[in-house]
């Protein structure tokens, strides 16, 4: 039980309004003054009678209050953000918390409340915001003080302590620490394939006045590391070549600083997405036909495509005796396109093109060589592919997935294209709207075509077929390049909405982007990315037996084997926690993928030192101070004392909680000092004595 106090006080409870008592007092003073001036014998007794009357009218009372003292409330704040997990800080903070709470239980008039400050988002340690909310729920008259156990890295330090009470900061360290960090000043998120990007970084030594050097190590996509010596505190510019489309993961690390608190922030990881700059496409239409406009409309609608289109309007064998100076035609720039600038085109499309002598054999060989060196070729063929002018009879045949059958190559019949079993797993044709479902012979909802080319031997991947199992669309890799062959010139019917149309634009877009090595359309690929602290690995394969297990390697070199879960259509995925910042690696034995995991809370690892420099002045100005707890093996927890509000709340080895002396009134007793039964006889007696004295 808390002790109770009895406080007696004299109070007045007037029987009349104050102004009326003041008027009576004025009249009484005038009467007494007149009597004294005339030297009346009863003047003193009359004055006493008036004084007694006024005192009785004032209603004097003796009031006795019984009060119960309220316990003071102290706030113990525990920082549990990411920087407090470095080394043994969390263990030291837990031990210090236990010791302080044990001391607080010895004071019956102190209620010590504990407040934990967890990590929230990536804003850093918002310790005083949590304190402000907690103080708002505590009566200010009972708040005795605040004790915060933190490493001192606080990102919302105010000008004054919430509640205007002493703040004592306990830091789980032996003293001011040093730390080296690798700071990313600027890192582009995108880069143009074939061009380098520039990273701007700096290595800083915090808590150290040295201006030495450090070793900076750079590793790109698991390649052998590259090291260089850099000056501390100076900006460094590093060029990173972007050699392919898709993400390029770059890991940088700085050599450790002797005696630094942690090496977590000595490394950084950057992910740069490689994109192609204005893909150059050369479209050659062998003759005007209804499908020509469909190709042009598709390619012109893509803002990333730079299209060069030629249509052969007047082949060499056509001679109507029109003079050349009267022809409004542009001469076909054969040498410029297929010798001088052929290396500038990412994709060459030959639409119903036939060998009529427009392209000499060496130029056709140039196209084949361009494919082998990394270029892309797409052929959309019609009846011309089966004649004597077929491109299958030229050097292009060495890179094509197949050619026409020797006899009856042109087949004129109606049919609906079907996606093959392989096509159901290939990203070029997987999931096309209206396609036949996997593993069934159900007729697709697409419109019909009416002409196709009967092929001979085929190689590569056949993705579309006819109902009688003849190839329609085949893709193949040749050297460093890729080739696609569409064995029908009827796909334009879909763009016209014939019998409901079909996914013409989407299919051609996918074919073109697969040919230009778009990472998202790779049919046999392993990809990985980190999002919201989780690593997701996706394996695509055209092999029905896959997916299988993958080996995950974290930034610290620890490996884990995970089984991919099938997601359908030749893909499998697995998701794992990825809390360690750095480069994560996934491998299935054949393919390797890298993913960048940034720090979960960048402000928390920007400076890992335990320091009093951030909050020390605020603590001392409030009447508190900063105390170093030391290590877990040799802790020095300050003693907890009770102090008065006008005294310091911190000393060399102790911290204080103020006594606020707040209480509540539990009872009131009132006693009238001049009751009417006593006051009126006394007043009357004094008046009678005064009258008799004057009459004597």
C-alpha positions as CSV (number, residue, x, y, z in Angstrom):
1,X,0.0,0.0,0.0
2,X,1.2,3.5,-0.7
3,X,1.4,5.8,2.3
4,X,-1.3,8.4,2.8
5,X,-0.7,12.0,3.8
6,X,-3.0,14.2,6.0
7,X,-2.8,17.9,5.1
8,X,-4.7,20.5,7.1
9,X,-5.4,23.9,5.6
10,X,-7.3,27.1,6.6
11,X,-9.9,28.0,4.1
12,X,-12.7,30.6,3.9
13,X,-16.3,29.9,2.9
14,X,-18.0,33.4,2.9
15,X,-21.6,33.5,4.0
16,X,-22.3,36.6,1.9
17,X,-20.9,37.8,-1.4
18,X,-17.5,39.3,-1.2
19,X,-18.7,42.7,-2.3
20,X,-21.3,42.9,0.4
21,X,-18.8,41.9,3.1
22,X,-16.4,44.6,1.7
23,X,-19.2,47.2,2.0
24,X,-20.0,46.2,5.6
25,X,-16.3,46.4,6.4
26,X,-16.1,49.9,4.9
27,X,-19.1,51.1,7.0
28,X,-17.7,49.5,10.1
29,X,-14.3,51.2,9.6
30,X,-16.0,54.6,9.2
31,X,-18.1,54.1,12.3
32,X,-15.1,53.0,14.3
33,X,-12.9,55.8,13.0
34,X,-15.6,58.4,14.0
35,X,-15.9,56.8,17.5
36,X,-12.1,57.0,17.9
37,X,-12.0,60.6,16.7
38,X,-14.6,61.5,19.3
39,X,-12.8,59.4,21.9
40,X,-15.9,57.4,22.7
41,X,-15.3,55.1,25.7
42,X,-16.8,52.0,23.8
43,X,-15.0,52.5,20.5
44,X,-12.6,49.6,21.0
45,X,-15.3,47.2,22.0
46,X,-17.4,48.2,19.0
47,X,-14.3,47.7,16.7
48,X,-13.9,44.2,18.2
49,X,-17.6,43.5,17.6
50,X,-17.3,44.6,13.9
51,X,-14.2,42.5,13.5
52,X,-15.9,39.5,15.0
53,X,-18.8,40.0,12.6
54,X,-16.7,40.3,9.6
55,X,-14.6,37.2,10.5
56,X,-17.8,35.2,11.0
57,X,-19.2,36.3,7.7
58,X,-15.9,35.3,6.0
59,X,-16.7,31.7,7.1
60,X,-13.3,30.4,8.3
61,X,-12.9,26.6,8.1
62,X,-10.3,24.1,8.9
63,X,-10.1,21.6,6.0
64,X,-8.3,18.3,6.4
65,X,-7.4,16.4,3.2
66,X,-6.3,12.8,3.0
67,X,-4.0,12.2,-0.1
68,X,-2.5,9.1,-1.6
69,X,0.8,9.4,-3.4
70,X,0.9,8.2,-7.0
71,X,3.9,6.2,-8.3
72,X,6.1,7.9,-10.9
73,X,6.3,6.4,-14.3
74,X,9.7,5.8,-16.0
75,X,10.1,4.8,-19.7
76,X,12.7,2.2,-20.7
77,X,13.2,2.3,-24.5
78,X,14.9,-0.7,-26.2
79,X,16.2,-0.2,-29.7
80,X,15.6,-3.4,-31.8
81,X,16.4,-2.1,-35.3
82,X,18.9,-3.8,-37.7
83,X,22.0,-1.9,-36.5
84,X,21.4,-3.3,-33.0
85,X,21.9,-6.8,-34.3
86,X,25.6,-6.2,-35.0
87,X,28.0,-8.2,-32.9
88,X,26.7,-8.7,-29.4
89,X,24.7,-5.5,-29.1
90,X,21.3,-7.2,-28.8
91,X,22.6,-9.5,-26.1
92,X,24.1,-6.6,-24.1
93,X,20.9,-4.6,-24.5
94,X,18.8,-7.6,-23.2
95,X,21.1,-8.0,-20.2
96,X,21.1,-4.3,-19.4
97,X,17.3,-4.2,-19.7
98,X,17.0,-7.1,-17.2
99,X,19.4,-5.4,-14.7
100,X,17.6,-2.0,-14.8
101,X,14.1,-3.6,-14.4
102,X,15.4,-5.5,-11.4
103,X,16.7,-2.3,-9.8
104,X,13.4,-0.5,-10.6
105,X,11.4,-3.1,-8.7
106,X,13.2,-2.0,-5.5
107,X,11.4,1.4,-5.7
108,X,7.8,1.1,-4.6
109,X,7.0,4.5,-6.0
110,X,8.3,3.9,-9.5
111,X,6.5,2.1,-12.4
112,X,9.0,1.4,-15.1
113,X,7.4,0.7,-18.5
114,X,9.3,-0.9,-21.4
115,X,9.0,0.3,-25.0
116,X,10.6,-1.6,-27.9
117,X,11.4,0.2,-31.1
118,X,11.2,-2.3,-34.0
119,X,12.5,-1.8,-37.5
120,X,9.9,-0.2,-39.8
121,X,10.4,0.0,-43.5
122,X,13.6,1.7,-44.7
123,X,13.4,5.0,-42.8
124,X,16.0,4.0,-40.2
125,X,15.7,4.2,-36.4
126,X,12.7,6.4,-35.6
127,X,13.2,6.1,-31.8
128,X,11.9,9.5,-30.7
129,X,8.7,9.0,-32.8
130,X,7.9,6.0,-30.7
131,X,8.8,7.8,-27.5
132,X,6.5,10.7,-28.4
133,X,3.6,8.3,-28.9
134,X,4.3,6.6,-25.6
135,X,4.7,9.8,-23.6
136,X,1.4,11.0,-25.0
137,X,-0.3,8.2,-23.0
138,X,1.5,9.1,-19.7
139,X,0.4,12.0,-17.4
140,X,3.1,14.6,-17.6
141,X,3.0,15.1,-13.8
142,X,4.0,11.5,-13.3
143,X,6.7,11.1,-16.0
144,X,10.0,10.6,-14.1
145,X,12.5,10.1,-17.0
146,X,13.5,8.2,-20.0
147,X,16.2,5.6,-20.3
148,X,17.1,4.5,-23.9
149,X,19.3,1.5,-24.7
150,X,20.5,2.1,-28.3
151,X,23.7,2.2,-30.3
152,X,23.2,5.9,-30.8
153,X,22.3,5.7,-34.6
154,X,19.0,7.5,-34.4
155,X,17.4,9.2,-37.4
156,X,14.7,11.4,-35.9
157,X,16.5,13.3,-33.1
158,X,14.4,16.3,-32.0
159,X,15.5,19.5,-30.4
160,X,14.0,18.7,-27.0
161,X,13.2,15.4,-25.2
162,X,9.5,14.5,-25.4
163,X,7.9,15.3,-22.0
164,X,10.8,17.6,-21.0
165,X,12.3,15.0,-18.7
166,X,15.9,13.7,-18.3
167,X,17.1,11.3,-21.0
168,X,19.8,8.8,-20.2
169,X,21.3,6.8,-23.1
170,X,22.9,3.5,-22.5
171,X,25.1,2.3,-25.5
172,X,26.1,-1.4,-25.8
173,X,29.7,-0.8,-26.6
174,X,33.0,0.1,-24.9
175,X,33.3,3.5,-26.5
176,X,33.3,5.3,-29.9
177,X,33.8,2.9,-32.7
178,X,35.2,3.0,-36.3
179,X,33.6,1.6,-39.4
180,X,34.3,1.5,-43.2
181,X,31.5,1.7,-45.6
182,X,31.2,1.4,-49.4
183,X,28.8,4.1,-50.6
184,X,27.0,4.0,-53.9
185,X,26.7,7.6,-55.1
186,X,25.0,6.9,-58.4
187,X,24.1,3.7,-60.1
188,X,21.9,3.6,-63.3
189,X,19.1,1.2,-63.3
190,X,19.3,0.7,-67.1
191,X,22.1,0.5,-69.7
192,X,22.3,0.2,-73.5
193,X,23.6,-3.1,-74.7
194,X,27.0,-2.7,-76.2
195,X,27.7,0.5,-74.3
196,X,29.2,0.9,-70.8
197,X,27.5,2.6,-67.9
198,X,29.3,4.5,-65.1
199,X,29.0,3.8,-61.4
200,X,30.0,6.4,-58.9
201,X,31.1,5.0,-55.6
202,X,33.2,6.1,-52.6
203,X,34.8,4.3,-49.7
204,X,34.5,6.2,-46.3
205,X,36.2,5.5,-43.0
206,X,33.8,6.7,-40.2
207,X,35.2,7.6,-36.8
208,X,38.7,7.6,-38.2
209,X,40.7,10.6,-39.4
210,X,42.9,8.6,-41.7
211,X,43.2,9.4,-45.4
212,X,44.6,6.2,-46.6
213,X,43.7,3.7,-49.3
214,X,41.5,0.7,-49.6
215,X,41.2,-2.2,-52.1
216,X,38.0,-2.2,-54.1
217,X,36.9,-5.5,-55.6
218,X,34.4,-5.7,-58.4
219,X,32.7,-8.9,-59.7
220,X,30.1,-8.9,-62.5
221,X,27.7,-11.9,-63.0
222,X,30.1,-14.3,-61.2
223,X,33.1,-13.4,-63.5
224,X,36.6,-13.4,-62.0
225,X,37.0,-10.4,-59.6
226,X,38.7,-7.2,-60.6
227,X,40.6,-5.3,-58.0
228,X,41.8,-1.7,-57.8
229,X,43.3,0.6,-55.1
230,X,41.2,3.7,-54.3
231,X,41.6,6.7,-52.0
232,X,39.5,6.9,-48.9
233,X,36.7,9.5,-49.0
234,X,37.1,10.3,-52.8
235,X,34.6,9.5,-55.4
236,X,35.5,6.8,-57.9
237,X,34.0,6.3,-61.3
238,X,33.8,2.7,-62.6
239,X,32.7,1.7,-66.1
240,X,30.6,-1.4,-66.4
241,X,30.2,-2.9,-69.9
242,X,26.6,-4.0,-70.7
243,X,27.1,-7.0,-73.0
244,X,23.6,-8.5,-73.1
245,X,19.9,-7.7,-72.6
246,X,18.5,-8.5,-69.2
247,X,19.9,-7.9,-65.7
248,X,23.6,-7.6,-65.0
249,X,24.5,-8.0,-61.4
250,X,27.5,-6.1,-60.1
251,X,29.0,-6.8,-56.7
252,X,31.5,-4.4,-55.1
253,X,33.4,-4.8,-51.9
254,X,36.0,-2.8,-50.0
255,X,38.8,-4.3,-47.9
256,X,38.2,-4.3,-44.2
257,X,39.4,-1.5,-41.9
258,X,41.4,-2.9,-38.9
259,X,39.3,-2.7,-35.8
260,X,36.0,-1.7,-37.6
261,X,32.8,-2.8,-36.0
262,X,31.4,-4.8,-38.9
263,X,32.1,-5.5,-42.6
264,X,28.4,-5.7,-43.6
265,X,28.4,-2.3,-45.2
266,X,31.8,-2.9,-46.9
267,X,30.0,-4.3,-49.9
268,X,27.2,-3.3,-52.1
269,X,25.3,-4.8,-55.0
270,X,23.9,-3.1,-58.1
271,X,21.5,-4.6,-60.7
272,X,21.6,-2.9,-64.1
273,X,19.0,-4.0,-66.7
274,X,20.5,-4.1,-70.2
275,X,18.2,-2.9,-72.9
276,X,18.7,-2.7,-76.7
277,X,18.7,0.8,-78.2
278,X,16.4,1.1,-81.1
279,X,16.4,-2.4,-82.6
280,X,17.1,-2.1,-86.3
281,X,15.0,-4.4,-88.5
282,X,15.3,-4.8,-92.2
283,X,12.1,-6.0,-93.9
284,X,12.3,-7.1,-97.6
285,X,8.9,-7.9,-99.3
286,X,9.5,-9.9,-102.4
287,X,6.3,-8.6,-104.0
288,X,3.1,-6.7,-103.0
289,X,0.6,-9.0,-101.3
290,X,-2.1,-8.7,-98.6
291,X,0.2,-9.7,-95.7
292,X,2.8,-7.1,-96.4
293,X,0.8,-4.4,-94.6
294,X,0.4,-6.6,-91.5
295,X,4.2,-6.9,-91.2
296,X,4.7,-3.2,-91.6
297,X,1.9,-2.3,-89.1
298,X,3.3,-4.6,-86.5
299,X,6.9,-3.4,-86.7
300,X,6.0,0.3,-86.9
301,X,3.8,0.0,-83.8
302,X,6.8,-1.0,-81.6
303,X,8.6,2.2,-80.5
304,X,11.8,0.3,-79.8
305,X,12.1,-0.8,-83.5
306,X,13.8,1.2,-86.2
307,X,12.3,-0.3,-89.4
308,X,13.8,-0.2,-92.9
309,X,11.3,-1.6,-95.4
310,X,11.7,-2.3,-99.1
311,X,9.2,-3.9,-101.5
312,X,10.2,-5.4,-104.8
313,X,7.7,-3.8,-107.2
314,X,9.5,-4.5,-110.5
315,X,11.5,-7.6,-110.6
316,X,14.3,-7.8,-113.2
317,X,12.5,-10.3,-115.5
318,X,9.6,-7.8,-115.8
319,X,10.2,-5.5,-118.8
320,X,7.4,-3.4,-120.2
321,X,9.7,-1.2,-122.3
322,X,9.1,1.8,-120.0
323,X,12.1,4.1,-120.1
324,X,14.1,4.1,-116.9
325,X,13.9,7.9,-116.6
326,X,10.1,7.6,-116.5
327,X,10.0,5.0,-113.7
328,X,9.1,6.4,-110.3
329,X,10.9,3.6,-108.4
330,X,13.9,3.6,-106.1
331,X,16.7,1.4,-107.1
332,X,17.2,-1.5,-104.7
333,X,20.4,-0.6,-102.7
334,X,21.7,-4.2,-102.7
335,X,25.4,-3.5,-101.9
336,X,24.6,-0.9,-99.2
337,X,22.2,-3.2,-97.4
338,X,23.8,-6.6,-97.7
339,X,27.4,-5.8,-97.6
340,X,28.2,-2.4,-96.2
341,X,25.6,-2.1,-93.5
342,X,24.4,-5.7,-92.9
343,X,26.1,-5.8,-89.5
344,X,23.9,-2.9,-88.3
345,X,20.6,-4.8,-88.5
346,X,19.5,-6.9,-85.5
347,X,16.8,-8.7,-87.5
348,X,16.3,-9.4,-91.2
349,X,12.9,-10.4,-92.4
350,X,12.4,-11.8,-95.9
351,X,8.7,-11.8,-96.7
352,X,7.8,-13.9,-99.7
353,X,11.2,-13.1,-101.2
354,X,12.6,-15.2,-104.0
355,X,15.9,-15.4,-105.7
356,X,15.4,-13.6,-109.0
357,X,18.9,-12.3,-109.3
358,X,18.3,-9.2,-107.2
359,X,20.6,-10.6,-104.5
360,X,23.7,-12.2,-105.9
361,X,24.9,-15.3,-104.3
362,X,27.7,-13.5,-102.3
363,X,25.1,-11.2,-100.7
364,X,22.9,-14.2,-99.7
365,X,26.1,-15.8,-98.2
366,X,26.6,-12.5,-96.2
367,X,23.1,-12.9,-94.7
368,X,24.0,-16.5,-93.7
369,X,27.3,-15.3,-92.2
370,X,25.5,-12.5,-90.3
371,X,23.2,-15.1,-88.7
372,X,26.1,-17.2,-87.6
373,X,27.8,-14.2,-86.0
374,X,24.8,-13.3,-83.9
375,X,22.2,-11.8,-86.2
376,X,18.6,-13.0,-86.7
377,X,16.7,-14.0,-89.8
378,X,12.9,-14.6,-90.2
379,X,11.4,-16.1,-93.4
380,X,7.7,-15.9,-94.1
381,X,7.3,-18.0,-97.3
382,X,4.6,-18.7,-99.9
383,X,4.5,-20.5,-103.2
384,X,7.8,-18.9,-104.3
385,X,9.6,-21.1,-101.7
386,X,8.9,-24.2,-103.7
387,X,10.0,-23.0,-107.1
388,X,13.3,-22.8,-108.9
389,X,13.9,-19.3,-107.3
390,X,13.5,-20.6,-103.8
391,X,15.9,-19.3,-101.2
392,X,16.3,-22.9,-100.1
393,X,18.5,-23.3,-103.2
394,X,20.9,-20.6,-102.1
395,X,23.5,-20.3,-99.4
396,X,20.7,-19.4,-97.0
397,X,19.8,-23.1,-96.9
398,X,22.7,-23.7,-94.6
399,X,21.0,-21.7,-91.8
400,X,17.3,-22.4,-92.5
401,X,15.5,-25.0,-90.3
402,X,14.3,-26.8,-93.4
403,X,13.3,-26.5,-97.0
404,X,10.3,-27.4,-99.2
405,X,9.5,-31.0,-100.1
406,X,10.7,-32.0,-103.6
407,X,7.2,-32.6,-105.0
408,X,3.9,-31.0,-104.3
409,X,5.4,-28.4,-101.9
410,X,2.4,-26.0,-102.2
411,X,-0.6,-27.4,-100.4
412,X,-3.9,-25.5,-100.9
413,X,-6.3,-26.6,-98.2
414,X,-8.1,-25.1,-95.3
415,X,-6.8,-25.8,-91.8
416,X,-6.4,-24.3,-88.4
417,X,-2.9,-24.1,-87.0
418,X,-2.2,-26.2,-83.8
419,X,0.4,-25.6,-81.1
420,X,2.7,-28.6,-80.8
421,X,3.5,-30.2,-77.5
422,X,6.8,-28.5,-77.6
423,X,5.1,-25.2,-78.4
424,X,3.0,-25.5,-75.3
425,X,6.2,-25.2,-73.2
426,X,8.0,-22.7,-75.5
427,X,7.5,-19.0,-74.4
428,X,7.0,-18.0,-78.0
429,X,3.7,-19.9,-78.4
430,X,2.9,-20.8,-74.7
431,X,-0.4,-19.4,-73.6
432,X,-1.5,-17.9,-76.9
433,X,-5.2,-16.9,-76.7
434,X,-7.5,-19.4,-78.4
435,X,-4.9,-22.1,-78.8
436,X,-5.6,-25.8,-78.4
437,X,-5.2,-26.9,-74.8
438,X,-2.1,-28.9,-73.9
439,X,-2.3,-32.6,-74.4
440,X,-5.6,-32.4,-76.4
441,X,-6.6,-32.4,-80.0
442,X,-9.3,-29.9,-79.4
443,X,-9.7,-27.5,-82.3
444,X,-8.4,-23.9,-81.5
445,X,-10.7,-20.9,-81.9
446,X,-8.4,-19.3,-84.5
447,X,-9.5,-18.5,-88.0
448,X,-8.5,-20.9,-90.8
449,X,-5.6,-20.6,-93.2
450,X,-5.8,-21.9,-96.8
451,X,-2.2,-22.4,-98.0
452,X,1.0,-23.8,-96.7
453,X,4.3,-25.2,-97.9
454,X,5.0,-28.9,-97.4
455,X,8.5,-29.1,-95.8
456,X,11.2,-31.7,-96.3
457,X,13.5,-32.6,-93.4
458,X,13.2,-30.2,-90.5
459,X,15.5,-29.3,-87.7
460,X,15.2,-27.0,-84.7
461,X,12.0,-26.5,-82.7
462,X,8.6,-26.9,-84.4
463,X,6.1,-24.8,-82.5
464,X,3.1,-24.8,-84.8
465,X,1.8,-27.7,-86.9
466,X,-1.1,-28.6,-89.2
467,X,-3.9,-31.1,-88.1
468,X,-2.0,-33.8,-90.1
469,X,1.1,-33.1,-88.0
470,X,3.1,-31.1,-90.7
471,X,5.4,-28.3,-89.5
472,X,4.2,-24.7,-89.8
473,X,6.6,-22.7,-87.6
474,X,10.1,-23.7,-86.8
475,X,12.8,-21.9,-84.7
476,X,16.5,-22.8,-84.7
477,X,19.8,-21.6,-83.3
478,X,22.7,-21.3,-85.8
479,X,26.0,-20.4,-84.4
480,X,25.6,-17.2,-82.4
481,X,22.4,-16.3,-84.2
482,X,18.8,-17.4,-84.6
483,X,16.4,-18.3,-87.5
484,X,12.6,-18.6,-87.8
485,X,10.7,-20.1,-90.7
486,X,7.0,-19.6,-91.1
487,X,5.8,-22.1,-93.8
488,X,2.6,-20.2,-94.8
489,X,1.8,-16.7,-96.1
490,X,-1.7,-16.7,-94.6
491,X,-1.1,-15.3,-91.1
492,X,-2.3,-11.9,-92.4
493,X,-5.9,-13.4,-92.4
494,X,-5.9,-13.2,-88.6
495,X,-5.2,-9.5,-88.6
496,X,-8.3,-9.0,-90.8
497,X,-10.4,-10.8,-88.3
498,X,-11.2,-13.7,-90.7
499,X,-13.4,-16.2,-88.8
500,X,-12.6,-14.5,-85.6
501,X,-9.0,-13.9,-86.4
502,X,-6.1,-15.0,-84.1
503,X,-3.2,-13.8,-82.1
504,X,-1.2,-12.6,-85.1
505,X,0.3,-9.5,-83.6
506,X,1.3,-11.3,-80.3
507,X,2.8,-14.3,-82.1
508,X,4.8,-12.2,-84.5
509,X,6.0,-10.0,-81.7
510,X,7.2,-13.0,-79.7
511,X,8.9,-14.5,-82.7
512,X,10.7,-11.2,-83.4
513,X,11.8,-10.7,-79.8
514,X,12.9,-14.3,-79.4
515,X,15.1,-13.9,-82.5
516,X,16.6,-10.7,-81.0
517,X,17.4,-12.7,-77.8
518,X,14.8,-11.1,-75.4
519,X,15.6,-12.7,-72.0
520,X,11.9,-13.1,-71.1
521,X,11.4,-15.4,-74.2
522,X,14.3,-17.8,-73.6
523,X,12.9,-21.3,-73.7
524,X,15.8,-22.9,-71.7
525,X,16.8,-20.4,-69.0
526,X,17.2,-20.0,-65.3
527,X,16.3,-16.6,-63.9
528,X,16.4,-15.3,-60.3
529,X,15.3,-12.1,-58.6
530,X,15.0,-10.8,-55.1
531,X,11.9,-8.9,-54.0
532,X,10.8,-7.9,-50.5
533,X,13.3,-10.1,-48.9
534,X,12.6,-13.3,-50.9
535,X,14.6,-14.9,-53.7
536,X,12.5,-16.3,-56.5
537,X,14.1,-18.7,-59.0
538,X,12.3,-19.6,-62.2
539,X,13.5,-22.4,-64.5
540,X,12.0,-22.7,-68.0
541,X,12.7,-25.8,-70.1
542,X,11.3,-27.5,-73.2
543,X,12.2,-30.9,-71.5
544,X,9.1,-32.5,-70.1
545,X,11.2,-34.1,-67.3
546,X,12.2,-30.8,-65.9
547,X,12.2,-28.9,-63.6
548,X,14.6,-30.4,-61.1
549,X,16.6,-29.2,-58.1
550,X,18.6,-26.0,-58.1
551,X,21.6,-25.1,-55.9
552,X,21.2,-21.7,-54.1
553,X,24.4,-19.9,-52.9
554,X,23.9,-17.0,-50.6
555,X,26.3,-14.0,-50.4
556,X,28.3,-15.6,-47.6
557,X,29.0,-18.7,-49.7
558,X,26.5,-21.1,-48.0
559,X,24.8,-23.4,-50.4
560,X,21.2,-24.9,-50.2
561,X,19.5,-27.3,-52.6
562,X,15.9,-26.5,-53.4
563,X,13.4,-28.5,-55.4
564,X,11.5,-26.5,-58.1
565,X,7.7,-26.7,-58.0
566,X,6.2,-27.2,-61.5
567,X,4.0,-24.3,-62.5
568,X,2.9,-25.8,-65.8
569,X,4.0,-25.2,-69.4
570,X,7.6,-26.3,-68.8
571,X,8.4,-24.0,-65.9
572,X,9.2,-24.5,-62.3
573,X,9.8,-22.0,-59.5
574,X,10.9,-21.9,-55.9
575,X,11.0,-19.0,-53.4
576,X,13.3,-18.7,-50.4
577,X,14.0,-16.0,-47.8
578,X,16.9,-13.7,-48.9
579,X,17.7,-11.6,-45.9
580,X,21.5,-11.3,-46.4
581,X,22.4,-8.4,-48.7
582,X,24.7,-9.2,-51.6
583,X,24.7,-11.4,-54.7
584,X,22.6,-14.6,-54.6
585,X,23.4,-17.3,-57.1
586,X,21.2,-20.1,-58.5
587,X,22.4,-23.0,-60.6
588,X,20.8,-26.2,-62.0
589,X,24.2,-27.6,-63.2
590,X,23.8,-26.1,-66.7
591,X,22.5,-22.6,-66.2
592,X,23.5,-20.0,-63.7
593,X,21.5,-17.0,-62.6
594,X,22.4,-14.1,-60.3
595,X,20.2,-11.8,-58.2
596,X,20.9,-8.7,-56.3
597,X,19.7,-8.4,-52.7
598,X,20.1,-4.9,-51.4
599,X,20.1,-4.0,-47.7
600,X,16.7,-4.3,-46.1
601,X,17.1,-1.0,-44.4
602,X,19.9,1.1,-46.1
603,X,20.0,3.9,-43.4
604,X,20.5,1.2,-40.8
605,X,23.7,-0.1,-42.4
606,X,25.0,3.2,-43.7
607,X,26.8,3.8,-40.4
608,X,27.2,0.8,-38.0
609,X,29.2,2.6,-35.3
610,X,28.0,2.8,-31.7
611,X,28.3,6.5,-31.0
612,X,27.2,9.2,-28.7
613,X,27.7,11.9,-31.3
614,X,24.1,11.9,-32.5
615,X,22.2,12.0,-29.3
616,X,24.8,13.0,-26.6
617,X,24.0,16.7,-26.6
618,X,20.3,16.2,-26.4
619,X,20.8,13.9,-23.4
620,X,23.1,16.2,-21.5
621,X,20.8,19.3,-22.2
622,X,17.9,17.4,-20.7
623,X,19.7,16.7,-17.4
624,X,20.7,13.1,-18.3
625,X,23.7,11.7,-19.9
626,X,25.4,8.9,-22.0
627,X,26.7,5.7,-20.4
628,X,28.7,3.0,-22.2
629,X,27.7,-0.5,-21.2
630,X,30.8,-2.3,-22.5
631,X,30.7,-5.9,-23.9
632,X,28.7,-8.9,-22.8
633,X,31.7,-10.3,-20.9
634,X,32.4,-7.1,-18.9
635,X,29.2,-5.1,-18.6
636,X,28.9,-1.9,-16.6
637,X,25.2,-1.2,-16.0
638,X,24.7,2.1,-14.1
639,X,22.9,2.1,-10.8
640,X,19.3,3.5,-10.8
641,X,18.5,6.3,-8.3
642,X,15.6,8.5,-7.5
643,X,16.3,12.3,-7.8
644,X,14.5,15.5,-7.2
645,X,13.3,17.6,-10.2
646,X,15.9,20.3,-9.6
647,X,18.8,18.0,-9.3
648,X,21.0,16.2,-12.0
649,X,19.6,12.9,-13.2
650,X,22.9,11.4,-14.3
651,X,26.3,10.7,-12.7
652,X,29.5,8.8,-13.5
653,X,28.0,5.4,-12.6
654,X,24.4,6.1,-12.0
655,X,21.2,7.3,-13.7
656,X,18.2,9.0,-12.1
657,X,14.5,9.0,-12.2
658,X,12.9,12.1,-10.8
659,X,10.4,12.1,-8.0
660,X,7.4,14.0,-9.3
661,X,5.4,14.0,-6.0
662,X,2.0,13.6,-7.7
663,X,-1.0,12.4,-5.6
664,X,-4.7,12.1,-5.5
665,X,-7.1,13.3,-2.8
666,X,-8.9,10.3,-1.1
667,X,-10.9,12.2,1.5
668,X,-11.9,15.7,2.8
669,X,-13.0,16.8,6.4
670,X,-14.2,20.4,7.0
671,X,-14.6,22.1,10.5
672,X,-16.1,25.6,10.9
673,X,-13.9,27.7,13.2
674,X,-16.6,30.3,14.0
675,X,-20.0,28.6,14.1
676,X,-23.1,30.8,14.5
677,X,-23.9,29.5,18.0
678,X,-20.5,30.9,19.1
679,X,-20.0,34.0,16.9
680,X,-23.4,35.7,17.5
681,X,-23.3,35.6,21.4
682,X,-19.7,37.0,21.3
683,X,-20.7,39.8,18.9
684,X,-23.8,40.6,21.0
685,X,-21.7,40.6,24.2
686,X,-19.1,43.0,22.8
687,X,-21.9,45.4,21.6
688,X,-23.6,45.3,25.1
689,X,-20.2,45.9,26.8
690,X,-19.5,48.8,24.6
691,X,-23.0,50.4,25.2
692,X,-22.6,50.0,28.9
693,X,-19.1,51.5,28.8
694,X,-20.3,54.5,27.0
695,X,-23.3,54.9,29.3
696,X,-21.2,54.8,32.5
